[in-house]
Amino acid sequence: MNLSVPRRAAALAAVTAMALAGFTGATANAAPAAPAAAAAAPDIPLANVKQHLTDFQAIATANGGNRAHGRPGYKASIDFVKAKLDAAGFTTTVQQFTSSGATGYNLIADWPGGDPNQVLMAGAHLDSVSSGAGINDNGSGSAAVLETALAVSRANLQPTKHLRFGWWGAEELGLIGSKHYVNQLPSTERSKFSGYLNFDMIGSPNPGYFVYDDDPTIEQTFKSYFAGIGVPTEIETEGDGRSDHASFKNVGIPVGGLFTGASRVKSSAQVQKWGGTATAFDRCYHSSCDNTSNINDTALDRNSDAVAHAIWTLSAGTTTPPGKVFENAADVSIPDNGAAVTSTVNVTGITGNAPSTLKVDVNIVHTYRGDLVVDLVAPDGSVYNLHNRSGGSADNIVQTYTVNASSEVANGAWKLRAQDRASADTGYINSFKLTFP
C-alpha cells in the first residue's frame, strides 16, 4: 500500500441469501422472508494462500530481496501468477506501461462466460517497495486474489456477471499501474463495471478488520460476512483513497475492499475488540522485515474467505442501485440485561414522507439474539418493531427489513433501538442503515 502520498457455514449461507436478494427482507413485525440462496463460496485453503506467499518470498530472495517496479523480482512475480492462471483456464493479458524510466506490468485475467455488460473485478497490487519482499504489502492481497481465482476454476463457477481479476504494478509509486489500466478503458467499457474490489494488506501481524465505506452494496457484503462469523469491523480510514481502488473510484466505478492496518497504532479500544497489542498494525510496513514471518494466519484466513464470499455473492446477480443511503457505522455497546441503547442516523434532503418500502439494515453482533428486542424509532417517536426476542439459539442479527413508514416525515433523526432483556450476553450494534429507494 502506498501511504506516503459448525456455525460459520449456516451463518454465511444466510448472509449470502440476503445479499443476493438485494438486501430486501420482510415487512416489519413479520418473519423475514427467506430468499433463495445461491451456492455458498468455498472455504479458501489457508495453506494454499501461504504457499503463494512462500513463492513470492523465494522470488524476492532470488532477485535482490524485493519485487519492486522495474526490478527483476517484479517481472518474475507477474510470470508466476500468470502461469497459475493460464493453467487454470483463464484468458490472461500482460499490459505494459512506463514509469520512472522502467517498464511496468499489469496482469489481467478473465474467466470465460458471464454477462460482458456486467463486469465484477477483484484486484491487488503485486509490487513491493525496494526495501523488502513485501509479503504483507502486498503479497497478502495478491495471494488471496490468486487463490480465489483458482477456486473459481476448481468450482467451474458460472456466475451471472463476467469475472475479471487484476494484479497491478507500480502501486507503491503512486497507483501507476491501475491508473494506466483505467485510463486506457473507453468510457463504454468503464460503464460495464458493476464493481471493483481491492485487497491491499490483509494479513497484518497485529491486525484490525477494516472495510472500505465506498459502495454501500459492496460494503454491506463484507460487513455481513464478518458479522456472520462474529468478527467486528470498522470503517477503513488509514489508507483511504491511497490504494488502487482510487483509480477506479475516480472514474465512477463502484469500489470496496478490505484492509488489516499498516503503520497506524492500534488503539486500546481496538485491542479490546480484536486482541493484539497497542502498537502498529504492521511494524514491518515498508521494511525489510516484511517477510513470511510478518503475517497473522487468522487474519489472512478470514480475509481470504471474505474475498471468495464477495466474489461468489456479488457476481451472482444484477446489483440493484441502493437509492439514497444514510448510515451510522459507529459501534454502540448493548449492556447485558440493561437499558435500551440507540444508534442514530440523521436523514436530510428527502422530500415529503418516508416510502412504504423503507429499507432498514440491521447489523448487530450478539451472543444470543433470542434475548434482544430491536425497534426502529421514527423522528416523531413512532416505533416499528423489527425483532422481538426470537431466533432460538442463533447469535447475531444481520438482516434487512422493509418498513412501511409512509406516514412518517422522512427528514429527521431515525433511531435503531436495541435492548438485551436477559443475562449472560455480550453484544453491540455494528451498523444501522436506512435506504430510501
C-alpha positions, 0 to 999 in steps of 0.5 A, spaced: 500 500 500 502 506 498 501 511 504 506 516 503 502 520 498 459 448 525 456 455 525 460 459 520 457 455 514 449 456 516 451 463 518 454 465 511 449 461 507 444 466 510 448 472 509 449 470 502 441 469 501 440 476 503 445 479 499 443 476 493 436 478 494 438 485 494 438 486 501 430 486 501 427 482 507 420 482 510 415 487 512 416 489 519 413 485 525 413 479 520 418 473 519 423 475 514 422 472 508 427 467 506 430 468 499 433 463 495 440 462 496 445 461 491 451 456 492 455 458 498 463 460 496 468 455 498 472 455 504 479 458 501 485 453 503 489 457 508 495 453 506 494 454 499 494 462 500 501 461 504 504 457 499 503 463 494 506 467 499 512 462 500 513 463 492 513 470 492 518 470 498 523 465 494 522 470 488 524 476 492 530 472 495 532 470 488 532 477 485 535 482 490 530 481 496 524 485 493 519 485 487 519 492 486 517 496 479 522 495 474 526 490 478 527 483 476 523 480 482 517 484 479 517 481 472 518 474 475 512 475 480 507 477 474 510 470 470 508 466 476 501 468 477 500 468 470 502 461 469 497 459 475 492 462 471 493 460 464 493 453 467 487 454 470 483 456 464 483 463 464 484 468 458 490 472 461 493 479 458 500 482 460 499 490 459 505 494 459 506 501 461 512 506 463 514 509 469 520 512 472 524 510 466 522 502 467 517 498 464 511 496 468 506 490 468 499 489 469 496 482 469 489 481 467 485 475 467 478 473 465 474 467 466 470 465 460 462 466 460 458 471 464 454 477 462 460 482 458 455 488 460 456 486 467 463 486 469 465 484 477 473 485 478 477 483 484 484 486 484 491 487 488 497 490 487 503 485 486 509 490 487 513 491 493 517 497 495 525 496 494 526 495 501 523 488 502 519 482 499 513 485 501 509 479 503 504 483 507 504 489 502 502 486 498 503 479 497 497 478 502 492 481 497 495 478 491 495 471 494 488 471 496 486 474 489 490 468 486 487 463 490 480 465 489 481 465 482 483 458 482 477 456 486 473 459 481 476 454 476 476 448 481 468 450 482 467 451 474 463 457 477 458 460 472 456 466 475 451 471 472 456 477 471 463 476 467 469 475 472 475 479 471 481 479 476 487 484 476 494 484 479 497 491 478 504 494 478 507 500 480 502 501 486 507 503 491 509 509 486 503 512 486 497 507 483 501 507 476 499 501 474 491 501 475 491 508 473 494 506 466 489 500 466 483 505 467 485 510 463 486 506 457 478 503 458 473 507 453 468 510 457 463 504 454 467 499 457 468 503 464 460 503 464 460 495 464 463 495 471 458 493 476 464 493 481 471 493 483 474 490 489 481 491 492 485 487 497 491 491 499 494 488 506 490 483 509 494 479 513 497 484 518 501 481 524 497 485 529 491 486 525 484 490 525 478 488 520 477 494 516 472 495 510 472 500 505 465 505 506 465 506 498 459 502 495 454 501 500 452 494 496 459 492 496 460 494 503 454 491 506 457 484 503 463 484 507 460 487 513 455 481 513 460 476 512 464 478 518 458 479 522 456 472 520 462 469 523 462 474 529 468 478 527 467 486 528 469 491 523 470 498 522 470 503 517 477 503 513 480 510 514 488 509 514 489 508 507 483 511 504 483 513 497 491 511 497 490 504 494 488 502 487 481 502 488 482 510 487 483 509 480 477 506 479 473 510 484 475 516 480 472 514 474 465 512 477 466 505 478 463 502 484 469 500 489 470 496 496 475 492 499 478 490 505 484 492 509 488 489 516 492 496 518 499 498 516 503 503 520 497 506 524 497 504 532 492 500 534 488 503 539 486 500 546 479 500 544 481 496 538 485 491 542 479 490 546 475 488 540 480 484 536 486 482 541 493 484 539 497 489 542 497 497 542 502 498 537 502 498 529 498 494 525 504 492 521 511 494 524 514 491 518 510 496 513 515 498 508 521 494 511 525 489 510 522 485 515 516 484 511 517 477 510 513 470 511 514 471 518 510 478 518 503 475 517 497 473 522 494 466 519 487 468 522 487 474 519 489 472 512 484 466 513 478 470 514 480 475 509 481 470 504 474 467 505 471 474 505 474 475 498 471 468 495 464 470 499 464 477 495 466 474 489 461 468 489 455 473 492 456 479 488 457 476 481 451 472 482 446 477 480 444 484 477 446 489 483 440 493 484 442 501 485 441 502 493 437 509 492 439 514 497 443 511 503 444 514 510 448 510 515 451 510 522 457 505 522 459 507 529 459 501 534 454 502 540 455 497 546 448 493 548 449 492 556 447 485 558 440 485 561 440 493 561 437 499 558 435 500 551 441 503 547 440 507 540 444 508 534 442 514 530 442 516 523 440 523 521 436 523 514 436 530 510 434 532 503 428 527 502 422 530 500 415 529 503 414 522 507 418 516 508 416 510 502 412 504 504 418 500 502 423 503 507 429 499 507 432 498 514 439 494 515 440 491 521 447 489 523 448 487 530 453 482 533 450 478 539 451 472 543 444 470 543 439 474 539 433 470 542 434 475 548 434 482 544 428 486 542 430 491 536 425 497 534 426 502 529 424 509 532 421 514 527 423 522 528 416 523 531 417 517 536 413 512 532 416 505 533 416 499 528 418 493 531 423 489 527 425 483 532 422 481 538 426 476 542 426 470 537 431 466 533 432 460 538 439 459 539 442 463 533 447 469 535 447 475 531 442 479 527 444 481 520 438 482 516 434 487 512 427 489 513 422 493 509 418 498 513 412 501 511 413 508 514 409 512 509 406 516 514 412 518 517 416 525 515 422 522 512 427 528 514 429 527 521 433 523 526 431 515 525 433 511 531 435 503 531 433 501 538 436 495 541 435 492 548 438 485 551 432 483 556 436 477 559 443 475 562 449 472 560 450 476 553 455 480 550 453 484 544 453 491 540 450 494 534 455 494 528 451 498 523 444 501 522 442 503 515 436 506 512 435 506 504 430 510 501 429 507 494 
